[in-house]
Amino acid sequence: MKMSHRLKTATAATLGAAALGIFLAGPVQAEQCPLVPPDSTNAESYHMSDFFRRGKFDDLEKEIAKVHRKNMSISGGDLLTERYIIDMLAGQNENLVNMWLDAYPKSFFSQLTAGFFYTDRADVIRAGRPLSQVSKNDLKRVSQLNGTAVEHLQKAMELDPHSALPQTILMGVARIEGKALGKTPEQWLDAANQADPKNLSARMNATNYLSPRWGGSFELLDQMAGQAEKSLSAQSEHYLRFNIMMARASHEEVITKNKAKAYELYKQAKGMCENSEKAQDATVRTYQKH
């Protein structure tokens, strides 16, 4: 799982998608999706980043706790908190992470942020390469960084057993290392759903490791989304399915090289979240003149 790639969902597909073998849940309605990342940083994200950069950890603790409480009162709130932390860490120094940990060692947020930071460092070294293409020295460093992250994430789980965010990151570690704290990615997804049945962050992460690109299948993704219906709000479920549709489209574009099919799938996704610039850019990129 990558911070810069993380963050990286649909009520339904149109009947025309049946020919493409897509999971169907009803007609697509073109709509705005509140969970699509905004184009610009909002005030809350700015304040968190500013407090962190300036080492004002007392203010940071108050601000991040306030923002997280607000987020968790709305649909998909855990995913919003994840994005805030990722934005806050962008380009920041490791010393700031350790200074926060020293000032607030029993803070769920300091321990969670350290987990994000060290897994991102590991991902930077790996640079998206298959493990077979990563040197032994780099693999050793990746494992060391992931190990440090796991230590902090284990503490975060103890500090807030009702948050699924630590388990979300541990899913990514387990995907790279095989297991994390003895659990596979699938087991960490289960653990996340038990900790917070309404979580969106872990399910969004699962769209990555359950995809065919990582040995999964779209059937597994559809099954995961179907199970999520029982606990997610309609808004969160819609966004989850939107991202699954985007994953299908990306697979056709990048893996099978079927540009025409990719275009149709990206159009489906665009109809599900009209305000997604990523979906719009993809439809333009894969458009072919007939």
C-alpha positions as CSV (number, residue, x, y, z in Angstrom):
1,M,0.0,0.0,0.0
2,K,1.4,3.4,-1.0
3,M,0.7,6.7,0.6
4,S,1.1,8.5,-2.7
5,H,-0.9,5.8,-4.4
6,R,-3.1,5.0,-1.7
7,L,-5.7,6.3,-1.5
8,K,-6.1,5.0,-4.2
9,T,-15.9,2.9,-5.4
10,A,-20.6,2.1,-7.3
11,T,-24.0,1.5,-6.8
12,A,-24.5,0.1,-10.1
13,A,-23.6,-0.5,-13.7
14,T,-25.8,-0.1,-16.7
15,L,-27.4,-3.1,-18.4
16,G,-24.9,-2.7,-21.3
17,A,-22.2,-3.7,-18.8
18,A,-23.6,-7.2,-18.8
19,A,-21.8,-8.0,-22.0
20,L,-18.6,-7.0,-20.4
21,G,-19.1,-9.4,-17.5
22,I,-19.4,-6.6,-14.9
23,F,-21.0,-7.0,-11.4
24,L,-24.4,-5.5,-11.7
25,A,-26.5,-3.9,-9.0
26,G,-29.0,-1.7,-10.9
27,P,-28.8,1.3,-13.3
28,V,-26.1,3.8,-13.1
29,Q,-27.2,7.3,-12.1
30,A,-24.8,10.1,-13.0
31,E,-24.1,11.8,-9.7
32,Q,-21.6,13.7,-7.6
33,C,-19.7,11.6,-5.2
34,P,-18.8,13.4,-1.9
35,L,-16.0,10.9,-1.2
36,V,-14.1,11.7,-4.4
37,P,-10.9,13.6,-3.3
38,P,-11.2,17.4,-3.7
39,D,-9.0,19.3,-6.0
40,S,-7.6,21.5,-3.3
41,T,-6.6,21.2,0.3
42,N,-9.2,22.3,2.8
43,A,-8.7,24.3,6.0
44,E,-8.6,21.3,8.3
45,S,-6.0,19.5,6.3
46,Y,-3.9,22.7,6.1
47,H,-4.0,23.3,9.9
48,M,-3.0,19.7,10.6
49,S,-0.1,19.9,8.2
50,D,1.0,23.3,9.5
51,F,0.9,22.2,13.2
52,F,2.9,19.1,12.2
53,R,5.5,21.0,10.2
54,R,6.1,23.5,13.0
55,G,6.3,20.8,15.7
56,K,3.2,22.2,17.5
57,F,2.2,18.7,18.7
58,D,-0.2,19.9,21.4
59,D,-2.2,21.8,18.8
60,L,-1.9,18.9,16.4
61,E,-3.3,16.4,18.8
62,K,-6.3,18.6,19.4
63,E,-6.9,19.3,15.8
64,I,-6.5,15.7,14.5
65,A,-8.8,14.4,17.3
66,K,-11.4,17.0,16.4
67,V,-11.2,16.2,12.7
68,H,-11.3,12.5,13.2
69,R,-14.4,12.8,15.4
70,K,-16.1,14.8,12.7
71,N,-15.1,12.4,10.0
72,M,-16.3,9.4,11.9
73,S,-19.8,10.9,12.2
74,I,-20.2,10.8,8.4
75,S,-20.2,8.1,5.7
76,G,-16.7,6.9,4.8
77,G,-15.1,9.0,7.6
78,D,-12.2,6.7,8.2
79,L,-11.1,7.1,4.6
80,L,-11.2,10.8,5.1
81,T,-8.9,10.6,8.1
82,E,-6.5,8.4,6.2
83,R,-6.3,11.1,3.5
84,Y,-5.7,13.8,6.0
85,I,-2.8,11.9,7.5
86,I,-1.3,11.2,4.1
87,D,-1.5,14.8,3.1
88,M,0.0,15.9,6.4
89,L,3.0,13.6,5.9
90,A,3.8,14.6,2.3
91,G,7.4,15.7,2.1
92,Q,7.9,15.7,5.9
93,N,11.0,14.7,7.8
94,E,11.3,11.5,9.8
95,N,12.5,13.5,12.8
96,L,9.1,15.2,13.0
97,V,7.5,11.7,13.3
98,N,9.8,10.7,16.1
99,M,9.4,14.1,17.9
100,W,5.6,13.6,17.9
101,L,6.1,10.0,19.2
102,D,8.3,11.2,22.0
103,A,5.9,14.0,23.0
104,Y,2.8,11.7,22.8
105,P,3.9,8.0,23.0
106,K,0.4,7.0,24.0
107,S,-1.4,8.8,21.2
108,F,-3.3,6.7,18.7
109,F,-2.7,9.3,16.1
110,S,1.1,9.5,16.6
111,Q,1.5,5.8,16.4
112,L,-0.9,5.5,13.4
113,T,1.0,8.2,11.6
114,A,4.3,6.5,12.2
115,G,2.8,3.4,10.6
116,F,1.8,5.3,7.5
117,F,5.2,7.0,7.4
118,Y,7.4,3.9,7.5
119,T,5.3,1.8,5.1
120,D,5.4,4.7,2.7
121,R,9.2,4.7,3.0
122,A,9.3,1.0,2.3
123,D,7.1,1.6,-0.8
124,V,9.4,4.3,-2.1
125,I,12.3,1.9,-2.0
126,R,10.3,-0.8,-3.7
127,A,9.1,1.7,-6.3
128,G,6.2,-0.5,-7.5
129,R,8.6,-3.3,-8.7
130,P,7.7,-7.0,-8.3
131,L,9.7,-8.4,-5.4
132,S,11.7,-10.5,-7.9
133,Q,13.1,-7.3,-9.3
134,V,14.1,-5.8,-6.0
135,S,17.7,-6.2,-4.9
136,K,18.5,-8.1,-1.7
137,N,19.7,-5.0,0.0
138,D,16.6,-3.1,-0.9
139,L,14.4,-6.0,0.2
140,K,16.1,-6.1,3.6
141,R,15.5,-2.4,4.0
142,V,11.9,-2.7,3.0
143,S,11.4,-5.4,5.6
144,Q,13.1,-3.3,8.2
145,L,10.9,-0.3,7.5
146,N,7.8,-2.5,7.4
147,G,8.8,-4.0,10.7
148,T,9.1,-0.6,12.3
149,A,5.7,0.3,11.0
150,V,4.2,-2.9,12.4
151,E,5.5,-2.0,15.9
152,H,3.7,1.3,15.8
153,L,0.5,-0.1,14.2
154,Q,0.3,-2.8,16.9
155,K,0.4,0.0,19.6
156,A,-2.2,2.0,17.6
157,M,-4.6,-1.0,17.6
158,E,-4.2,-1.3,21.4
159,L,-4.9,2.5,21.8
160,D,-8.0,2.4,19.7
161,P,-9.4,-1.1,19.2
162,H,-12.5,0.3,17.3
163,S,-10.6,1.9,14.5
164,A,-9.8,-0.1,11.3
165,L,-7.1,2.2,10.1
166,P,-4.1,0.3,11.6
167,Q,-5.5,-3.0,10.1
168,T,-5.8,-1.2,6.8
169,I,-2.1,-0.4,6.7
170,L,-1.2,-3.9,8.0
171,M,-3.0,-5.4,5.0
172,G,-0.5,-3.7,2.8
173,V,2.4,-4.9,4.9
174,A,1.1,-8.5,4.8
175,R,0.8,-8.2,1.0
176,I,4.5,-7.4,0.7
177,E,5.9,-9.6,3.5
178,G,3.4,-12.5,3.2
179,K,2.1,-12.0,6.7
180,A,2.1,-9.2,9.3
181,L,1.8,-10.2,13.0
182,G,0.9,-13.7,11.7
183,K,-2.0,-12.6,9.6
184,T,-2.5,-12.6,5.8
185,P,-4.1,-9.6,4.0
186,E,-7.4,-11.4,3.9
187,Q,-7.2,-11.9,7.7
188,W,-6.4,-8.3,8.2
189,L,-9.4,-7.3,6.2
190,D,-11.6,-9.5,8.4
191,A,-9.9,-7.9,11.5
192,A,-10.6,-4.4,10.1
193,N,-14.3,-5.3,9.5
194,Q,-14.6,-6.6,13.1
195,A,-13.0,-3.5,14.6
196,D,-15.1,-1.1,12.5
197,P,-17.9,-2.8,10.5
198,K,-18.6,0.5,8.7
199,N,-14.9,1.0,7.6
200,L,-14.3,2.1,4.1
201,S,-10.5,2.4,4.3
202,A,-9.7,-1.4,4.5
203,R,-12.2,-2.2,1.8
204,M,-10.7,0.4,-0.5
205,N,-7.3,-1.2,0.1
206,A,-8.7,-4.6,-0.7
207,T,-9.6,-3.4,-4.2
208,N,-5.8,-3.4,-4.7
209,Y,-4.7,-6.8,-3.3
210,L,-7.9,-8.7,-4.3
211,S,-7.4,-7.6,-8.0
212,P,-6.1,-10.0,-10.6
213,R,-2.9,-8.0,-10.8
214,W,-2.0,-9.4,-7.3
215,G,-3.4,-12.9,-7.8
216,G,-7.0,-12.1,-6.9
217,S,-10.0,-11.8,-9.2
218,F,-12.9,-9.5,-9.9
219,E,-15.2,-12.1,-8.5
220,L,-13.4,-11.7,-5.2
221,L,-13.8,-8.0,-5.5
222,D,-17.5,-8.3,-6.2
223,Q,-17.9,-10.7,-3.3
224,M,-16.2,-8.3,-1.0
225,A,-18.4,-5.4,-2.2
226,G,-21.5,-7.6,-1.8
227,Q,-20.6,-8.4,1.8
228,A,-19.9,-4.7,2.5
229,E,-23.5,-3.9,1.6
230,K,-24.6,-5.2,5.0
231,S,-22.7,-2.6,6.9
232,L,-21.8,0.3,4.6
233,S,-24.0,3.3,4.0
234,A,-25.3,3.7,0.4
235,Q,-22.8,6.5,-0.2
236,S,-19.8,4.4,0.9
237,E,-21.0,1.4,-1.0
238,H,-21.4,3.4,-4.1
239,Y,-17.9,4.8,-3.8
240,L,-16.5,1.3,-3.2
241,R,-18.1,0.0,-6.4
242,F,-17.0,3.0,-8.3
243,N,-13.4,2.2,-7.4
244,I,-13.9,-1.5,-8.4
245,M,-15.2,-0.3,-11.8
246,M,-12.1,1.9,-12.1
247,A,-9.9,-1.2,-11.3
248,R,-11.6,-3.2,-14.0
249,A,-11.1,-0.4,-16.5
250,S,-7.4,-0.1,-15.5
251,H,-7.0,-3.8,-15.9
252,E,-8.3,-3.7,-19.5
253,E,-6.1,-0.7,-20.3
254,V,-2.9,-1.8,-18.7
255,I,-2.9,-5.6,-18.5
256,T,-5.1,-6.8,-21.4
257,K,-4.4,-3.8,-23.6
258,N,-8.0,-3.6,-24.7
259,K,-8.4,0.1,-25.1
260,A,-12.0,0.0,-26.4
261,K,-13.2,-2.1,-23.5
262,A,-11.3,0.1,-21.0
263,Y,-13.0,3.2,-22.5
264,E,-16.4,1.7,-22.0
265,L,-15.6,0.8,-18.4
266,Y,-14.2,4.2,-17.6
267,K,-17.3,5.7,-19.1
268,Q,-19.3,3.5,-16.7
269,A,-17.2,4.7,-13.8
270,K,-17.6,8.4,-14.9
271,G,-21.3,8.0,-14.8
272,M,-21.1,6.7,-11.3
273,C,-19.1,9.6,-10.0
274,E,-19.4,12.6,-12.3
275,N,-17.0,14.7,-10.3
276,S,-14.1,12.3,-10.6
277,E,-11.3,13.9,-12.6
278,K,-9.5,10.6,-12.6
279,A,-12.4,8.9,-14.4
280,Q,-12.8,11.8,-16.8
281,D,-9.1,11.9,-17.7
282,A,-9.2,8.1,-18.2
283,T,-12.1,8.3,-20.7
284,V,-10.2,11.0,-22.6
285,R,-7.0,9.0,-22.6
286,T,-8.6,5.8,-23.9
287,Y,-11.0,7.4,-26.4
288,Q,-10.6,6.1,-30.0
289,K,-12.0,7.8,-33.0
290,H,-14.3,5.5,-34.9
